[in-house]
Amino acid sequence: MTYIRLFTFIFTSVVYVACASASETIYPVVTYKCDVEADIVTLTNSLLKGDEGATFNYSDTDGTYSPWNLLDIDRSTSRTRIVKTRKIKKTCKLSSGEYTVTIEPEVFNRNLSGTCDASISSAFTVTHNSVTIKELTPFEDDCRSHSPIITRVTVFGKTSEVKIKRIARSKFY
C-alpha cells in the first residue's frame, strides 16, 4: 500500500509540474547583431517566459524582434487567423562584401485556434552581395516534432561561411 501511495504522489507531482510549465506563456525572441570588428553577423533564437517576456521591449535599435510583431491578425468572433506576414531586412558590410539577413515569421497554422494553437517561430535567409548563400531556413521545423531547434546562426565575413548551432527541442522549451 505504501508503494501505491508513493507512486500516486510522484505521478501527481510530475503531472502538476508539467501542466504548470505548459501553461506559462512563451515569447520568442530573434536577436540580430552586425559586428564589423569581429567580421561576423550573428542571429540568435531564444525564448522569454512569463512576465519577463510580457514586459520585454523589442527594439530595432537593440536588434531584438518578435515574430508576433511581423503578423497582421484578424480576430473575429468565429476564429483568430493570421492574414498577412512581414519581413525584416538587415544589412551588414563585412570584409568580403555586403550581407543581408531577412527575418520573417514561421507560421505553423494560420488559424491560431487550430493545430499548433497560437505557436509560431521565425525563419531567416542570408544573401551575400545579392546572392543567396542560405535559403529560407526555419529555426524550428514545426510545432510538434522532436527535431533540433536552431539557436544560433553565425555568418563569417572572411569566408562567407554560415554556421548553424542546433540543440535538442527538450533543452529549448
C-alpha positions in Angstrom: 0.0 0.0 0.0 2.9 2.4 0.8 4.3 1.9 -2.8 0.9 2.8 -4.3 0.7 6.0 -2.2 4.3 6.9 -3.1 3.6 6.2 -6.8 0.4 8.3 -6.7 2.3 11.2 -5.0 5.1 11.1 -7.5 2.8 10.8 -10.5 0.6 13.7 -9.3 3.6 15.9 -8.7 5.0 15.2 -12.1 1.7 15.9 -13.8 1.3 19.2 -11.8 4.7 20.4 -12.7 4.3 19.5 -16.4 0.9 21.3 -16.5 2.2 24.4 -14.7 5.2 24.6 -17.1 3.0 24.1 -20.2 0.6 26.9 -19.2 3.3 29.5 -18.9 3.3 31.9 -21.9 6.4 31.7 -24.1 7.7 34.7 -26.1 10.1 34.0 -29.0 13.0 36.5 -29.5 15.3 36.7 -32.5 18.4 38.9 -32.0 20.4 40.3 -34.9 23.9 41.6 -34.5 26.3 43.0 -37.1 29.8 43.0 -35.6 32.1 44.7 -38.1 35.2 44.5 -35.9 34.8 40.7 -35.4 33.8 40.4 -39.1 30.6 38.4 -38.3 26.8 38.6 -38.3 25.0 36.7 -35.6 21.4 35.7 -35.3 20.1 34.1 -32.1 16.8 32.4 -31.4 15.7 32.3 -27.8 12.6 32.4 -25.6 11.4 34.5 -22.7 8.8 33.1 -20.4 6.0 34.6 -18.3 6.3 38.2 -17.0 9.9 38.6 -18.4 8.5 38.0 -21.9 5.3 40.0 -21.4 7.3 43.1 -20.5 10.3 42.7 -22.9 10.9 45.8 -25.1 11.6 44.5 -28.6 13.7 47.1 -30.4 15.2 47.6 -33.8 17.9 49.6 -32.2 18.9 46.6 -30.0 18.3 44.2 -32.8 15.6 42.3 -31.0 12.5 41.1 -32.8 9.4 39.1 -32.1 7.8 37.1 -34.9 4.4 38.1 -33.5 5.2 41.8 -34.4 5.5 40.7 -38.0 1.9 39.5 -38.3 -1.4 41.0 -39.1 -4.1 39.0 -37.2 -7.9 39.0 -37.9 -9.6 38.4 -34.6 -13.2 37.7 -35.5 -15.8 36.1 -33.2 -15.6 32.8 -35.0 -11.8 32.4 -35.3 -8.4 34.1 -34.9 -6.4 34.0 -38.1 -3.1 35.3 -39.5 -3.9 37.3 -42.6 -0.5 38.8 -43.5 3.1 38.4 -42.7 6.0 40.9 -43.0 9.8 40.6 -43.2 12.7 42.5 -41.7 15.8 43.0 -43.8 19.1 43.9 -42.1 22.3 44.8 -44.0 25.9 44.5 -42.7 29.1 45.3 -44.6 31.9 42.9 -43.7 35.3 42.3 -45.1 34.1 40.2 -48.1 31.1 42.4 -49.0 27.5 43.2 -48.1 25.4 40.6 -46.2 21.6 40.9 -45.9 19.7 38.9 -43.4 16.0 38.6 -43.8 14.0 37.6 -40.7 10.4 36.5 -41.1 7.8 34.6 -39.0 7.5 30.9 -39.4 3.7 30.2 -39.2 2.7 26.7 -38.5 -1.0 27.2 -38.9 -2.7 30.5 -40.0 -5.7 29.5 -37.8 -4.4 30.3 -34.3 -7.1 28.2 -32.7 -6.2 25.1 -34.8 -3.4 22.6 -34.8 -0.3 24.1 -33.0 -2.6 26.6 -31.3 -1.0 30.1 -31.1 2.5 28.8 -31.7 4.9 30.4 -34.2 8.6 30.7 -34.8 10.9 32.5 -37.1 12.9 31.8 -40.3 15.9 33.5 -41.9 17.6 34.0 -45.3 21.2 35.1 -45.9 22.4 36.8 -49.0 26.0 38.0 -49.9 26.3 40.7 -52.5 22.7 39.9 -53.6 23.4 36.2 -54.0 21.5 33.8 -51.6 24.0 31.8 -49.6 21.5 30.3 -47.2 18.0 29.9 -48.4 14.9 30.4 -46.3 15.6 28.3 -43.2 13.2 27.9 -40.2 14.6 28.0 -36.7 12.3 25.0 -36.0 10.7 22.6 -38.5 7.2 22.5 -37.0 5.3 22.8 -33.7 5.1 19.1 -32.8 8.2 17.2 -34.0 11.2 16.4 -31.8 13.7 17.7 -34.4 16.5 20.0 -33.1 16.0 23.8 -33.0 18.4 26.3 -34.4 19.5 28.7 -31.6 22.4 30.5 -33.3 23.4 31.4 -36.8 26.9 32.9 -37.5 27.9 34.4 -40.8 31.7 34.8 -41.2 32.7 37.8 -43.4 36.2 36.4 -44.3 34.8 33.1 -45.7 31.1 33.7 -46.2 30.5 30.5 -44.2 27.2 30.2 -42.5 27.5 28.2 -39.3 24.3 26.9 -37.6 24.1 25.7 -34.0 21.2 23.4 -33.1 20.0 22.0 -29.7 17.5 19.4 -28.7 13.9 20.6 -28.6 13.7 19.4 -24.9 16.5 21.8 -24.0 15.0 24.8 -25.8 11.5 24.7 -24.3 
